Amino acid sequence: MREIEMNEQSEFGSRRFSRRDAFARLGGGLGGVALALLGGGGRSARAAPVATGHSLLPKVPHHGPRARAVIQLFMHGGPSHMDLLDPKPELSRCSGQPPPREVADDENLTTYLLGSPFKFSRHGQSGLEFSEILPGIAQHADDIAVIRSMFTEHRNHEQAIWMANTGLTVSGRPNIGSWVAFGLGAENQNLPAYVALPEPSRLPVDGARNWSSGWLPPLYQGTPIRSEGMPVLHLQPKTPRPSEIDQGRLDILRQLNRQHRQTHPGELELDARIASFELAARMQLSATDALDITQENEATQRLYGLDRDTTRAYGKRCLMARRLVERGVRFVQIFMAGQPWDTHSKNTSGVRSCCEQTDFPVAGLLADLKQRGMLDSTLIQWGGEFGRTPTAQLLDGKKADGNEGRDHHPYGFSIWLAGGGVRGGQVYGATDDFGYRAITNRTQTADLHATILHLLGLDHESLTFAHNSRDERLTDVYKARVIRDLLS
């Protein structure tokens, strides 16, 4: 298509038309405003760097990476560690008794000690202990490292979520996925570097801030993708057009935006928007394939629980995560709706329900990654923003006889890691006999973040961004350490 003269002889009228006019006339979804060529693909496809130097082109890590991608299984609400990953015989023996002083402190809403109703057993050659309501995950005991000594700094969900995702208990900071995209760029230029997979029915608590880039350039924020209906909204025009027409529009818009960028150097929002349009054009060819789980055979779909009503929704997102990582996405987060692990009442049934939805698909994800030879290069992180109290919470003040809940608990809780350079079949750290406080190898969020970045080849002290006259980093003011005992 010939280049259009933007003057009184053009087909757009007798006056000179602006960039705004062009967008208005050439619109029709992200495909109509995308700037990049639609051809090419795969991990070797390259996009032109933006003028400021911020781009998603692959970047050289600080050192040799053990993992090339992360799948974060974020369990909103705070999973109960003593019911899942941290067996406490003493707590069960004293269940129903008043808590000792060290447990009663700060727990104004709780009453008697509450032992777990679930049995624990050892699995694999390592003998790692898991609750009976995690039978699928337990099959992968020898690939999993459980950290039982996590602690955080706030009891409220939002602040604890910000801490888990961004490294501080304040809002507006970049998510760890954004730091990874900033530090490493995108391995596949036809897909985002960082993807969020929320539940279709409802966003998790704190909504889109879970995948925000904060004050990092917007180029590095997470791209939410839906697991029901059209995965990416507005990606395709409503009315199909010949490829020549689409290409001509893209050529015009590329020229207009190149001129516009030259008159506004250093505008990060503009650079990010242009880059997102470029990515949208490339995604028209690659995203549909990457997210089409119907291409998977029946056995694989069953492995993730897609044939079961209870596990289908979470299983879809796990399978989509594997397909995205397989195609070069750096960081994928899977979220549940709301905060289902927040079991202030009916803890037993609530925890069981969450496990029924997630255990089988997560086990399928681990098995699928392993059989494809991808687990060694894909780091899996499972956990929430905090744990639950070892005492019963009675919202009406009466003994509940099995319907007791557990309150928020930041002083000691558990998460687990697998794959991506992690040595499985081990427990790291410990809480006290009641599961109240982390006492051995106490692990703060910054330690976990430093370890994840290290496995990806990034030094948490060197990965910085100039903001408000200081070099910001994910681990911020903390004297974080890489947990080398976890590494294989």
C-alpha positions as CSV (number, residue, x, y, z in Angstrom):
1,M,0.0,0.0,0.0
2,R,1.5,3.4,-1.0
3,E,2.3,5.9,1.6
4,I,-0.5,8.4,2.1
5,E,0.3,12.1,1.7
6,M,-1.1,13.8,4.7
7,N,-2.2,17.1,3.1
8,E,-5.1,18.6,1.2
9,Q,-4.8,16.0,-1.6
10,S,-5.3,13.0,0.7
11,E,-8.3,10.9,0.9
12,F,-9.1,12.1,4.4
13,G,-10.2,15.5,3.2
14,S,-9.1,19.0,2.1
15,R,-7.3,19.9,5.4
16,R,-4.2,18.5,7.1
17,F,-5.3,15.8,9.5
18,S,-3.8,15.1,12.9
19,R,-2.6,11.9,14.6
20,R,-5.9,12.0,16.6
21,D,-7.8,12.1,13.3
22,A,-5.9,9.1,12.0
23,F,-6.6,7.0,15.1
24,A,-10.3,7.9,15.0
25,R,-10.5,6.8,11.3
26,L,-8.2,3.8,11.6
27,G,-9.7,2.4,14.8
28,G,-11.4,-0.9,15.3
29,G,-9.8,-2.6,18.3
30,L,-6.2,-3.1,19.3
31,G,-5.6,-4.7,15.9
32,G,-6.4,-1.4,14.3
33,V,-4.1,0.7,16.4
34,A,-1.2,-1.8,16.7
35,L,2.0,-0.6,15.2
36,A,4.2,-3.6,14.6
37,L,4.5,-6.0,11.7
38,L,2.1,-8.9,11.9
39,G,4.6,-11.3,10.4
40,G,7.3,-13.3,12.2
41,G,7.1,-14.9,15.5
42,G,8.6,-17.2,18.1
43,R,11.2,-16.3,20.7
44,S,13.6,-14.9,18.2
45,A,11.2,-12.2,17.0
46,R,12.5,-8.7,17.9
47,A,10.7,-5.4,18.4
48,A,12.4,-2.0,18.0
49,P,13.5,-0.6,21.4
50,V,11.8,2.5,22.5
51,A,13.7,5.8,22.5
52,T,14.3,5.9,26.2
53,G,15.9,2.5,26.3
54,H,12.9,0.8,28.1
55,S,11.9,-2.2,26.1
56,L,11.0,-5.8,26.4
57,L,13.9,-7.0,24.4
58,P,15.8,-9.9,26.1
59,K,18.4,-8.6,28.6
60,V,21.5,-10.3,29.9
61,P,21.0,-11.5,33.5
62,H,23.5,-10.7,36.2
63,H,24.7,-14.3,36.4
64,G,23.8,-17.7,35.0
65,P,20.1,-18.4,35.8
66,R,18.7,-21.7,37.1
67,A,15.2,-20.8,36.0
68,R,13.9,-19.0,33.0
69,A,10.3,-18.6,34.1
70,V,8.1,-18.4,37.3
71,I,4.6,-19.6,37.8
72,Q,3.2,-18.1,41.0
73,L,0.2,-19.8,42.6
74,F,-1.1,-17.0,44.8
75,M,-3.5,-18.3,47.5
76,H,-5.4,-15.1,48.5
77,G,-6.6,-15.0,52.1
78,G,-3.9,-16.9,53.9
79,P,-3.8,-20.7,53.9
80,S,-3.8,-22.5,57.3
81,H,-0.2,-23.8,57.6
82,M,-0.9,-26.2,60.5
83,D,-3.7,-27.8,58.4
84,L,-1.6,-28.2,55.3
85,L,2.2,-28.1,55.5
86,D,3.3,-27.8,59.2
87,P,2.0,-30.6,61.4
88,K,1.8,-29.8,65.1
89,P,1.2,-32.9,67.3
90,E,1.5,-30.7,70.5
91,L,-1.2,-28.4,69.2
92,S,-3.5,-31.3,68.5
93,R,-2.7,-32.8,72.0
94,C,-3.7,-29.5,73.7
95,S,-6.7,-28.7,71.4
96,G,-9.5,-27.1,73.3
97,Q,-7.3,-25.8,76.1
98,P,-6.6,-22.1,76.8
99,P,-3.5,-21.0,74.8
100,P,-0.2,-20.4,76.7
101,R,0.8,-16.8,77.2
102,E,3.1,-16.6,74.2
103,V,0.2,-17.7,72.0
104,A,-2.5,-15.6,73.7
105,D,-0.6,-12.3,73.2
106,D,-2.0,-10.2,70.4
107,E,-4.9,-12.6,69.8
108,N,-7.9,-10.7,71.1
109,L,-10.4,-12.4,68.8
110,T,-9.3,-16.0,69.5
111,T,-10.0,-18.4,72.4
112,Y,-8.8,-22.0,72.8
113,L,-6.1,-23.9,71.0
114,L,-7.4,-25.6,67.8
115,G,-5.7,-28.7,66.6
116,S,-5.9,-29.7,63.0
117,P,-8.7,-32.2,62.1
118,F,-6.6,-33.5,59.2
119,K,-4.1,-36.3,59.3
120,F,-0.5,-35.9,58.1
121,S,1.6,-38.5,56.4
122,R,5.0,-38.8,54.9
123,H,5.6,-39.0,51.1
124,G,8.3,-39.8,48.7
125,Q,11.8,-40.9,49.4
126,S,12.3,-37.7,51.4
127,G,9.4,-38.4,53.8
128,L,8.1,-34.9,53.5
129,E,4.9,-34.5,55.4
130,F,1.7,-33.3,53.8
131,S,-1.9,-33.0,55.0
132,E,-4.4,-35.6,53.8
133,I,-6.3,-32.9,51.8
134,L,-3.2,-32.4,49.6
135,P,-3.0,-35.9,48.1
136,G,-2.0,-34.6,44.6
137,I,0.7,-32.2,45.6
138,A,2.0,-34.8,48.1
139,Q,2.9,-37.1,45.2
140,H,5.6,-34.6,44.2
141,A,7.1,-34.4,47.7
142,D,10.6,-35.0,46.4
143,D,10.4,-32.0,44.0
144,I,9.1,-29.6,46.7
145,A,10.9,-27.5,49.3
146,V,8.6,-26.3,52.1
147,I,9.5,-23.1,53.9
148,R,7.9,-23.4,57.4
149,S,9.4,-20.2,58.8
150,M,7.9,-17.4,56.8
151,F,6.8,-14.3,58.6
152,T,5.5,-10.9,57.5
153,E,4.8,-7.5,58.9
154,H,1.0,-6.9,58.8
155,R,-2.2,-8.6,59.8
156,N,-4.5,-6.9,57.3
157,H,-5.0,-8.6,53.9
158,E,-4.1,-5.6,51.7
159,Q,-0.9,-4.6,53.4
160,A,0.2,-8.2,53.6
161,I,-0.6,-8.7,49.9
162,W,1.5,-5.6,49.0
163,M,4.3,-7.1,51.1
164,A,4.1,-10.5,49.4
165,N,3.9,-9.0,45.9
166,T,6.0,-5.8,46.1
167,G,8.2,-6.1,49.1
168,L,6.7,-3.4,51.3
169,T,3.4,-2.9,53.2
170,V,2.6,0.2,51.2
171,S,0.6,0.5,47.9
172,G,1.8,1.7,44.6
173,R,5.0,-0.3,44.3
174,P,5.9,-2.6,41.4
175,N,5.0,-6.3,41.6
176,I,7.7,-8.9,41.5
177,G,6.6,-9.9,38.0
178,S,7.2,-6.3,36.8
179,W,10.7,-6.4,38.3
180,V,11.4,-9.6,36.4
181,A,10.1,-8.1,33.2
182,F,12.2,-5.0,33.8
183,G,15.3,-7.1,34.6
184,L,15.1,-9.7,31.9
185,G,12.7,-8.4,29.1
186,A,10.6,-10.8,27.2
187,E,11.9,-14.1,25.8
188,N,9.1,-14.1,23.2
189,Q,8.4,-10.8,21.6
190,N,5.0,-12.0,20.4
191,L,3.7,-12.5,24.0
192,P,3.8,-10.5,27.2
193,A,6.8,-11.0,29.5
194,Y,4.4,-11.0,32.5
195,V,0.9,-12.5,32.5
196,A,-1.8,-12.6,35.2
197,L,-4.6,-15.2,35.1
198,P,-7.4,-14.2,37.4
199,E,-10.6,-16.2,37.9
200,P,-13.2,-15.3,35.3
201,S,-16.0,-14.8,37.8
202,R,-14.4,-12.2,40.0
203,L,-11.0,-10.5,40.6
204,P,-8.9,-11.3,43.6
205,V,-8.8,-9.0,46.6
206,D,-6.9,-5.8,45.6
207,G,-7.8,-6.3,42.0
208,A,-5.5,-5.2,39.3
209,R,-3.0,-3.9,41.8
210,N,-1.9,-7.5,42.1
211,W,-0.1,-7.2,38.8
212,S,0.7,-3.5,38.7
213,S,4.1,-2.1,37.7
214,G,3.8,0.7,40.2
215,W,6.3,3.5,39.4
216,L,8.2,1.3,37.0
217,P,7.4,2.2,33.4
218,P,3.9,0.8,32.5
219,L,5.6,-1.3,29.8
220,Y,6.4,-3.8,32.6
221,Q,3.0,-4.3,34.1
222,G,1.2,-7.6,34.0
223,T,-1.2,-8.5,31.2
224,P,-4.4,-10.0,32.5
225,I,-5.7,-12.8,30.3
226,R,-9.1,-14.4,30.7
227,S,-9.6,-18.2,30.9
228,E,-13.2,-18.0,29.7
229,G,-14.5,-16.5,26.4
230,M,-12.0,-14.3,24.4
231,P,-8.7,-14.4,26.4
232,V,-7.7,-10.9,25.4
233,L,-10.4,-8.3,24.9
234,H,-10.4,-6.0,21.8
235,L,-7.5,-8.0,20.2
236,Q,-9.3,-8.6,17.0
237,P,-11.5,-6.2,15.0
238,K,-15.2,-6.9,14.9
239,T,-15.2,-7.0,11.2
240,P,-12.4,-9.1,9.5
241,R,-10.3,-7.2,6.9
242,P,-7.9,-8.3,4.2
243,S,-4.3,-8.5,5.5
244,E,-3.2,-5.9,3.0
245,I,-5.6,-3.3,4.6
246,D,-4.4,-4.2,8.1
247,Q,-0.8,-3.9,7.0
248,G,-1.4,-0.5,5.4
249,R,-3.1,0.8,8.5
250,L,-0.2,-0.4,10.6
251,D,2.3,1.3,8.3
252,I,0.5,4.6,8.6
253,L,0.2,4.4,12.3
254,R,3.8,3.4,12.8
255,Q,4.9,6.5,10.8
256,L,2.5,8.8,12.8
257,N,3.7,7.5,16.1
258,R,7.4,7.7,15.2
259,Q,6.8,11.4,14.4
260,H,4.8,11.9,17.6
261,R,7.4,10.2,19.8
262,Q,10.2,12.4,18.3
263,T,8.3,15.5,19.5
264,H,7.7,14.0,23.0
265,P,11.0,12.3,24.0
266,G,11.2,10.6,27.4
267,E,7.5,10.1,27.8
268,L,7.3,6.7,29.5
269,E,3.5,6.5,29.3
270,L,3.7,7.2,25.5
271,D,6.4,4.6,25.0
272,A,4.5,2.0,27.0
273,R,1.3,2.6,25.1
274,I,3.1,2.4,21.7
275,A,4.9,-0.8,22.9
276,S,1.6,-2.3,24.0
277,F,0.0,-1.6,20.6
278,E,3.0,-3.2,18.9
279,L,2.6,-6.3,21.2
280,A,-1.1,-6.4,20.5
281,A,-0.5,-6.7,16.7
282,R,2.0,-9.5,17.2
283,M,-0.4,-11.2,19.6
284,Q,-3.0,-11.4,16.9
285,L,-1.0,-14.2,15.4
286,S,0.5,-15.9,18.5
287,A,-1.9,-15.4,21.5
288,T,-4.7,-17.4,20.0
289,D,-2.5,-20.4,19.6
290,A,-0.8,-20.0,23.0
291,L,-4.1,-19.8,24.8
292,D,-6.1,-22.5,22.9
293,I,-6.1,-25.3,25.4
294,T,-8.4,-27.4,23.1
295,Q,-5.2,-28.2,21.2
296,E,-4.2,-30.4,24.2
297,N,-5.0,-34.0,24.0
298,E,-7.7,-35.5,26.2
299,A,-5.2,-37.1,28.6
300,T,-3.5,-33.8,29.3
301,Q,-6.8,-32.1,29.9
302,R,-7.7,-34.8,32.4
303,L,-4.3,-34.4,34.1
304,Y,-5.3,-30.8,35.0
305,G,-8.8,-31.8,36.0
306,L,-10.6,-30.2,33.1
307,D,-13.1,-33.1,33.1
308,R,-14.2,-32.3,36.7
309,D,-16.6,-29.5,37.7
310,T,-14.7,-28.7,40.9
311,T,-11.2,-28.4,39.4
312,R,-12.0,-27.2,35.8
313,A,-11.7,-23.4,36.4
314,Y,-8.3,-23.6,38.3
315,G,-7.1,-26.4,36.0
316,K,-7.7,-24.3,32.9
317,R,-5.5,-21.5,34.3
318,C,-2.8,-24.0,35.3
319,L,-2.8,-25.4,31.8
320,M,-2.7,-22.0,30.2
321,A,0.2,-21.1,32.5
322,R,2.2,-24.1,31.2
323,R,1.4,-23.2,27.6
324,L,2.5,-19.6,28.2
325,V,5.7,-20.5,29.9
326,E,6.4,-23.1,27.2
327,R,6.3,-20.2,24.7
328,G,8.6,-17.9,26.5
329,V,6.5,-15.9,29.0
330,R,8.7,-15.0,32.0
331,F,6.3,-14.7,34.9
332,V,2.8,-16.0,35.2
333,Q,0.5,-15.5,38.3
334,I,-2.6,-17.6,38.9
335,F,-5.2,-16.0,41.2
336,M,-8.4,-17.2,42.8
337,A,-11.5,-15.0,43.2
338,G,-11.8,-12.9,46.3
339,Q,-9.8,-14.4,49.2
340,P,-11.1,-18.0,49.6
341,W,-8.4,-19.0,52.1
342,D,-9.7,-16.4,54.6
343,T,-11.3,-18.9,56.9
344,H,-12.5,-16.8,59.9
345,S,-15.3,-19.4,60.3
346,K,-15.7,-23.0,59.3
347,N,-12.0,-23.4,58.8
348,T,-12.2,-27.2,58.3
349,S,-14.7,-27.0,55.4
350,G,-13.2,-23.8,54.0
351,V,-9.7,-25.2,53.7
352,R,-11.0,-28.5,52.4
353,S,-12.9,-26.7,49.6
354,C,-9.9,-24.6,48.6
355,C,-7.8,-27.8,48.3
356,E,-10.5,-29.6,46.3
357,Q,-10.4,-26.8,43.8
358,T,-6.6,-26.5,43.5
359,D,-4.7,-29.6,44.7
360,F,-5.4,-31.8,41.6
361,P,-4.7,-29.1,39.0
362,V,-1.4,-28.1,40.8
363,A,-0.3,-31.7,40.9
364,G,-1.2,-31.9,37.2
365,L,0.9,-28.9,36.5
366,L,3.9,-30.3,38.3
367,A,3.6,-33.6,36.5
368,D,3.1,-32.1,33.1
369,L,6.1,-29.8,33.5
370,K,8.3,-32.7,34.7
371,Q,7.3,-35.0,31.8
372,R,8.0,-32.3,29.3
373,G,11.4,-31.6,30.8
374,M,10.3,-28.1,31.9
375,L,10.3,-28.3,35.7
376,D,14.0,-27.8,36.0
377,S,13.7,-24.4,34.3
378,T,10.4,-23.4,35.7
379,L,10.1,-22.2,39.3
380,I,6.7,-22.8,41.0
381,Q,5.8,-20.8,44.1
382,W,2.8,-21.6,46.2
383,G,1.5,-19.5,49.1
384,G,-0.5,-16.6,50.4
385,E,0.0,-13.4,52.2
386,F,0.2,-14.9,55.7
387,G,-1.1,-18.0,57.6
388,R,-3.8,-18.7,60.2
389,T,-3.8,-18.7,64.0
390,P,-3.3,-22.0,66.0
391,T,-6.3,-20.9,68.1
392,A,-10.0,-20.9,67.4
393,Q,-11.8,-17.8,66.3
394,L,-15.4,-17.7,67.4
395,L,-17.3,-14.8,65.7
396,D,-20.3,-15.2,68.0
397,G,-18.3,-16.0,71.1
398,K,-19.6,-19.5,71.5
399,K,-17.8,-22.8,71.1
400,A,-18.5,-23.9,67.5
401,D,-17.9,-27.7,67.7
402,G,-16.2,-28.1,64.3
403,N,-17.2,-24.8,62.8
404,E,-14.4,-22.8,64.4
405,G,-12.4,-20.4,62.2
406,R,-8.8,-19.2,62.3
407,D,-7.8,-15.6,62.3
408,H,-5.0,-13.9,60.2
409,H,-1.5,-14.9,61.3
410,P,1.7,-13.1,60.2
411,Y,4.2,-14.4,62.8
412,G,4.8,-17.8,61.2
413,F,3.5,-19.6,58.2
414,S,4.4,-21.9,55.3
415,I,4.9,-21.7,51.5
416,W,6.5,-24.1,49.1
417,L,8.7,-23.9,46.0
418,A,9.4,-26.5,43.3
419,G,11.6,-26.7,40.2
420,G,13.7,-24.0,38.7
421,G,16.9,-24.8,40.6
422,V,15.2,-25.6,44.0
423,R,16.3,-28.8,45.8
424,G,13.1,-30.7,46.5
425,G,12.3,-33.1,49.3
426,Q,13.2,-30.7,52.1
427,V,11.8,-28.6,54.9
428,Y,13.5,-25.3,55.6
429,G,12.9,-23.5,58.9
430,A,10.4,-24.2,61.7
431,T,7.7,-22.7,63.9
432,D,7.2,-23.4,67.6
433,D,5.3,-26.4,68.9
434,F,2.0,-24.6,68.3
435,G,2.7,-23.1,64.9
436,Y,2.5,-19.6,66.3
437,R,5.9,-18.1,65.6
438,A,8.8,-18.8,63.2
439,I,11.8,-19.7,65.4
440,T,14.3,-21.5,63.2
441,N,15.8,-20.0,60.0
442,R,13.3,-17.1,60.1
443,T,12.5,-16.1,56.6
444,Q,11.2,-12.7,55.7
445,T,9.5,-11.8,52.4
446,A,12.7,-10.0,51.1
447,D,14.6,-13.3,51.5
448,L,12.1,-15.1,49.4
449,H,12.2,-12.4,46.7
450,A,16.0,-12.3,46.7
451,T,16.0,-16.1,46.2
452,I,13.5,-16.0,43.3
453,L,15.4,-13.3,41.6
454,H,18.7,-15.2,42.1
455,L,17.2,-18.3,40.5
456,L,16.3,-16.2,37.5
457,G,19.9,-14.9,37.2
458,L,19.2,-11.5,38.9
459,D,21.0,-9.9,41.8
460,H,18.4,-8.3,44.1
461,E,20.9,-5.6,45.1
462,S,21.9,-4.7,41.5
463,L,18.4,-4.7,40.1
464,T,17.5,-1.1,40.8
465,F,15.4,1.7,39.3
466,A,15.9,5.4,39.9
467,H,12.7,6.8,41.5
468,N,12.2,9.9,43.7
469,S,16.0,10.5,44.0
470,R,16.9,7.0,45.2
471,D,17.7,3.7,43.6
472,E,14.7,1.6,44.4
473,R,14.8,-2.2,44.5
474,L,12.3,-5.1,45.2
475,T,14.0,-5.9,48.5
476,D,14.2,-2.2,49.4
477,V,15.6,-1.4,52.9
478,Y,15.9,-5.1,54.0
479,K,19.1,-6.9,54.4
480,A,17.9,-9.7,52.3
481,R,19.7,-13.0,51.7
482,V,19.5,-15.6,49.1
483,I,18.4,-18.8,50.8
484,R,21.2,-21.0,49.5
485,D,20.0,-24.1,51.5
486,L,17.0,-24.3,49.1
487,L,19.1,-24.4,45.9
488,S,20.0,-27.6,44.2
